[in-house]
Amino acid sequence: LQLVCTEAEGSAPLLMRPLNVAVLEYVQRQTTPDKPWRLSIVEEAQRLFAPTMTDPLWVWESLDSLLQEQLGRHDTAQSLGTLQLSSMYLDELLVDVDAATLLWNLYNV
């Protein structure tokens, strides 16, 4: 099992970069105030998006790529949605980080 986990570690960037936006969209849909499982989803997403699990740079690269694509199509409604995903990531999911990491993430917004 250790060997499999070690081999999978190297694949994390390849797996997570395309999945970041999809996971953030799912979290956003499942965490509306009327959902009774909201807290559970947020806690699980916080674990997934912890900097030790998912490099924040991968998240910002994914969001930036999507935003650039939407702006290129002049799709302002979708662009605002992507900015909301960025805000949710920074405000709700990126927790328990040191000041340097937080400042680095604010800079990347």
RODO-2510 file (C-alpha; in nm, 4 decimals, decimal comma):
residues 109
     n   res          X          Y          Z
     1     l     0,0000     0,0000     0,0000
     2     q     0,2868     0,2376     0,0776
     3     l     0,4362     0,1810    -0,2661
     4     v     0,1024     0,2572    -0,4342
     5     c     0,0589     0,5762    -0,2297
     6     t     0,4117     0,6881    -0,3111
     7     e     0,3551     0,6319    -0,6832
     8     a     0,0205     0,8125    -0,6683
     9     e     0,1810     1,1136    -0,4980
    10     g     0,3691     1,1981    -0,8145
    11     s     0,0421     1,1897    -1,0076
    12     a    -0,1338     1,4373    -0,7794
    13     p    -0,0667     1,7427    -0,9989
    14     l    -0,1927     1,5619    -1,3061
    15     l    -0,5071     1,4459    -1,1286
    16     m    -0,5946     1,7509    -0,9237
    17     r    -0,5381     2,0325    -1,1720
    18     p    -0,8289     1,9299    -1,3966
    19     l    -1,0470     1,8342    -1,0994
    20     n    -1,0062     2,1484    -0,8873
    21     v    -1,2773     2,3506    -1,0569
    22     a    -1,5207     2,0581    -1,0727
    23     v    -1,4730     1,9877    -0,7018
    24     l    -1,5119     2,3564    -0,6125
    25     e    -1,8331     2,3764    -0,8187
    26     y    -1,9671     2,0663    -0,6442
    27     v    -1,8823     2,2097    -0,3018
    28     q    -2,0528     2,5365    -0,3933
    29     r    -2,3713     2,3559    -0,5032
    30     q    -2,3783     2,1350    -0,1931
    31     t    -2,3138     2,4059     0,0640
    32     t    -2,6114     2,6338     0,0258
    33     p    -2,7498     2,7318     0,3681
    34     d    -3,0590     2,5112     0,3259
    35     k    -2,8544     2,1892     0,2931
    36     p    -2,8334     1,9923     0,6199
    37     w    -2,5013     1,8354     0,5144
    38     r    -2,3379     2,1731     0,4447
    39     l    -2,0938     2,1539     0,7354
    40     s    -1,9835     1,7999     0,6472
    41     i    -1,9128     1,8966     0,2865
    42     v    -1,7161     2,2054     0,3926
    43     e    -1,5067     2,0064     0,6408
    44     e    -1,4261     1,7393     0,3833
    45     a    -1,3379     2,0042     0,1235
    46     q    -1,1131     2,1775     0,3769
    47     r    -0,9215     1,8528     0,4213
    48     l    -0,8969     1,8004     0,0450
    49     f    -0,7826     2,1562    -0,0239
    50     a    -0,5370     2,1738     0,2652
    51     p    -0,2027     2,2933     0,1222
    52     t    -0,0418     1,9635     0,2229
    53     m    -0,2937     1,7720     0,0100
    54     t    -0,3585     2,0070    -0,2810
    55     d    -0,1024     2,2711    -0,3675
    56     p    -0,2779     2,6116    -0,3736
    57     l    -0,0857     2,6952    -0,6908
    58     w    -0,2710     2,4125    -0,8685
    59     v    -0,6041     2,5596    -0,7573
    60     w    -0,5152     2,9109    -0,8698
    61     e    -0,3816     2,7836    -1,2027
    62     s    -0,7077     2,5960    -1,2623
    63     l    -0,9228     2,8946    -1,1707
    64     d    -0,7065     3,1337    -1,3733
    65     s    -0,7232     2,9124    -1,6805
    66     l    -1,1016     2,8920    -1,6567
    67     l    -1,1377     3,2651    -1,5982
    68     q    -0,9137     3,3528    -1,8944
    69     e    -1,1185     3,1206    -2,1163
    70     q    -1,4453     3,2807    -2,0017
    71     l    -1,3140     3,6343    -2,0418
    72     g    -1,1947     3,5447    -2,3915
    73     r    -1,5536     3,4475    -2,4773
    74     h    -1,6840     3,7656    -2,3086
    75     d    -1,8914     3,5453    -2,0789
    76     t    -1,9309     3,7805    -1,7834
    77     a    -2,1897     3,5707    -1,5985
    78     q    -1,9627     3,2650    -1,5968
    79     s    -1,6636     3,4840    -1,5071
    80     l    -1,8451     3,6096    -1,1993
    81     g    -1,9175     3,2491    -1,1035
    82     t    -1,5474     3,1674    -1,1265
    83     l    -1,4649     3,4665    -0,9072
    84     q    -1,7181     3,3348    -0,6545
    85     l    -1,5385     2,9977    -0,6591
    86     s    -1,2121     3,1813    -0,5905
    87     s    -1,3702     3,3616    -0,2985
    88     m    -1,5165     3,0419    -0,1545
    89     y    -1,1798     2,8676    -0,1823
    90     l    -0,9981     3,1485    -0,0043
    91     d    -1,2647     3,2266     0,2575
    92     e    -1,4018     2,8841     0,3497
    93     l    -1,1732     2,6072     0,2310
    94     l    -0,8200     2,7348     0,2815
    95     v    -0,7964     2,7102     0,6602
    96     d    -0,5252     2,6380     0,9144
    97     v    -0,2513     2,7973     0,7067
    98     d     0,0315     3,0172     0,8251
    99     a     0,0440     3,3902     0,7507
   100     a     0,2926     3,3503     0,4643
   101     t     0,0686     3,0983     0,2867
   102     l    -0,2376     3,3169     0,3361
   103     l    -0,0596     3,6231     0,2000
   104     w     0,0710     3,4234    -0,0973
   105     n    -0,2856     3,3122    -0,1745
   106     l    -0,4219     3,6656    -0,1414
   107     y    -0,1560     3,7794    -0,3865
   108     n    -0,2653     3,5121    -0,6335
   109     v    -0,6296     3,6170    -0,6240
***
